[in-house]
Amino acid sequence: MDDKAVTRASRDFYGRTFQAHAVSHGSLGYSGPQAQESRFEQFTRFADLTGSSVLDAGCGFADLYPFLAARFKDVRYTGIDIMPEFVAAARKRQPNAEILEMSIESLPKNRSWDFVFACGPFNLKQHTFEVVERGLRAMWQRANKAVAVSLLSRYSTSAENPEASYYEPADFVALAGKLSRRFSLNHGYRDNDFLLTIFKDQAHAGLEQNPGKITAATIRKP
């Protein structure tokens, strides 16, 4: 499925959830605030975000902004979403935040952020691995320090949602290694998610920039 078809499918799905749940966690696919915050907490464990700029890709109602503001000083937040209903609600709820109606691919070329987060926007069944890879690469181009994305795992112990996509974590480890030698994958914070974090480090570029393989001479034995 191409990106335009995915966008149409996403707008149709979230248009239906918004009609059913209005401005609530249900519209975003969460069971409640605790389910959302448990994911947000993972985005803040790997770095001190004080004084940082953050792009929230697929921001929904921009709930991440007050979560970050309560924990870190001087966070400069930008949220983007393709749903006009979500954007209007987010602007009303968070008047001090920058909220834009657009996709990650349509952002101005000259803009970048320290951290780029995506909490669940790739979870619909229309999102194949190839679609997510394109989105992750677009996020990577915008990030100065790190990218973090939460995804549903094929090893989930919860009942499967027929409208959702579940991913093989190992596929994303391979993708991360193409971009950077510094990344982490957390598969232990919920029973159905994993969080992939990829760090930008010019000294440890991924296989696409630095394809040289590690030799036995460079491996330190414990």
C-alpha positions in Angstrom: 0.0 0.0 0.0 1.4 3.4 -0.9 1.6 6.4 1.5 -1.5 8.1 0.1 -3.6 5.0 0.6 -2.2 4.6 4.1 -3.1 8.2 4.9 -6.6 7.8 3.6 -7.1 4.6 5.7 -5.7 6.3 8.8 -8.0 9.3 8.4 -10.9 7.0 7.9 -10.1 5.0 11.0 -9.4 7.9 13.3 -12.4 9.8 11.9 -14.5 6.9 13.2 -12.9 6.7 16.5 -13.2 10.5 17.0 -16.9 10.3 16.2 -17.3 7.5 18.8 -15.0 8.9 21.6 -14.5 12.6 20.9 -11.6 14.2 22.8 -10.5 11.2 24.8 -8.0 8.4 25.0 -10.4 6.1 23.1 -10.0 8.2 20.0 -6.3 7.5 20.0 -6.7 3.8 20.6 -5.7 3.8 24.3 -7.6 2.0 26.9 -7.1 5.0 29.3 -4.5 7.5 30.5 -2.4 4.9 32.3 -1.8 3.0 29.1 -0.7 6.2 27.4 1.5 7.4 30.2 3.2 4.0 30.6 4.4 4.4 27.0 5.4 8.1 27.5 7.5 7.1 30.4 9.7 5.0 28.2 10.4 7.9 25.9 11.9 9.8 28.8 14.2 7.1 30.3 17.1 7.3 27.9 17.9 11.0 28.1 17.5 14.2 30.0 15.3 16.3 27.8 15.9 19.6 29.7 16.3 22.5 27.3 15.6 20.1 24.3 13.4 20.5 21.3 11.0 17.6 20.7 8.9 16.6 17.7 5.9 14.5 18.5 5.0 12.7 15.2 1.3 11.7 15.3 0.7 13.8 18.4 -3.0 13.2 18.7 -4.2 15.7 21.3 -0.6 16.6 22.3 -0.9 14.8 25.6 2.9 14.3 25.5 3.5 18.0 25.9 2.2 18.5 29.5 3.8 15.1 30.4 7.3 16.4 29.3 6.7 19.9 30.7 6.0 18.5 34.2 9.3 16.6 34.2 11.8 18.7 32.2 12.4 22.5 32.1 12.4 24.5 28.9 11.2 21.7 26.6 10.4 23.1 23.1 7.6 21.0 21.8 6.2 20.6 18.3 3.3 18.2 17.6 2.2 17.1 14.1 -0.8 15.1 13.1 -2.8 14.5 9.9 -6.2 14.6 11.6 -7.7 18.1 11.6 -10.0 17.2 14.5 -7.0 16.1 16.6 -5.0 19.2 15.7 -7.9 21.6 16.6 -8.4 19.9 19.9 -4.6 19.9 20.7 -4.3 23.6 19.9 -7.2 24.3 22.2 -5.9 22.1 25.0 -2.2 23.2 24.7 -2.2 26.8 23.5 1.5 27.2 24.4 2.6 24.3 22.1 3.3 24.4 18.4 0.8 22.1 16.7 0.8 21.5 13.0 -1.5 19.7 10.7 0.9 17.7 8.5 2.8 14.5 8.1 6.5 14.0 8.9 7.3 13.9 5.2 5.7 17.3 4.5 7.6 19.3 7.1 9.8 22.1 5.8 13.2 20.8 4.9 15.1 23.2 7.1 13.5 22.1 10.4 15.0 19.7 12.8 14.6 18.7 16.5 16.8 17.2 19.1 14.5 14.3 19.7 11.8 12.9 17.4 9.2 10.7 19.0 6.3 8.6 17.6 4.1 6.9 20.1 1.9 4.4 18.3 1.1 6.1 14.9 2.2 3.1 13.0 -0.1 0.6 14.6 -2.9 0.4 12.0 -3.0 -2.7 9.9 -2.3 -0.6 6.7 1.2 0.1 8.1 3.5 -2.5 6.6 7.1 -2.7 7.6 8.0 -0.8 4.4 5.6 2.0 5.3 7.1 2.2 8.8 10.6 2.2 7.5 9.9 5.2 5.3 8.4 7.0 8.3 11.4 6.1 10.5 13.8 7.3 7.9 11.9 10.6 7.7 12.1 10.9 11.4 15.8 10.2 11.4 16.4 13.0 8.9 14.7 15.4 11.3 16.5 14.3 14.5 19.7 15.8 15.9 20.1 13.4 18.9 17.7 10.5 18.8 14.6 8.9 17.4 12.2 6.8 19.5 9.1 4.9 18.2 6.7 2.5 20.0 5.3 -0.4 18.0 3.1 -3.4 18.6 5.0 -6.6 18.9 4.2 -9.9 17.2 5.1 -11.5 20.6 2.2 -9.8 22.3 0.4 -11.8 24.9 -2.8 -9.7 24.6 -5.7 -10.5 22.4 -4.9 -9.5 18.8 -6.6 -6.5 17.4 -7.7 -7.2 13.8 -7.3 -3.6 12.9 -3.7 -3.4 14.1 -0.3 -4.3 12.8 2.1 -6.4 14.9 5.8 -6.2 14.0 8.8 -8.5 14.3 11.3 -6.6 16.6 14.3 -8.2 15.0 13.4 -6.5 11.7 13.7 -3.1 13.4 17.0 -4.1 15.0 18.3 -4.7 11.5 16.9 -1.4 10.3 18.4 0.5 13.3 21.8 -1.0 12.5 21.7 0.5 9.0 21.3 4.0 10.5 23.5 3.8 13.7 25.7 1.5 15.8 24.0 3.0 18.9 20.4 1.8 19.5 18.3 0.0 22.0 15.1 -2.1 21.9 12.9 -2.4 25.0 10.5 -5.2 24.9 9.7 -5.4 28.6 7.6 -2.5 29.7 4.2 -3.7 28.4 2.8 -7.1 27.2 2.2 -5.9 23.7 4.6 -3.1 22.8 8.3 -2.5 22.2 10.2 0.7 22.0 13.0 1.3 19.5 15.4 4.1 20.2 18.1 5.0 17.7 20.9 7.5 18.7 22.7 9.8 16.3 26.5 9.5 16.8 28.8 10.5 13.9 31.5 8.3 15.5 29.3 5.2 15.3 27.5 5.5 12.0 25.3 2.6 10.8 26.1 0.2 8.1 24.8 2.5 5.3 27.3 5.1 6.2 30.1 2.9 7.5 29.7 -0.6 6.0 32.9 -2.0 7.4 32.4 -5.1 9.5 33.7 -5.7 13.0 36.6 -8.0 13.0 37.7 -10.5 15.6 40.6 -8.3 16.5 38.3 -5.5 17.6 36.1 -7.6 19.8 37.0 -7.4 23.5 36.4 -10.6 25.4 34.8 -10.3 28.8 
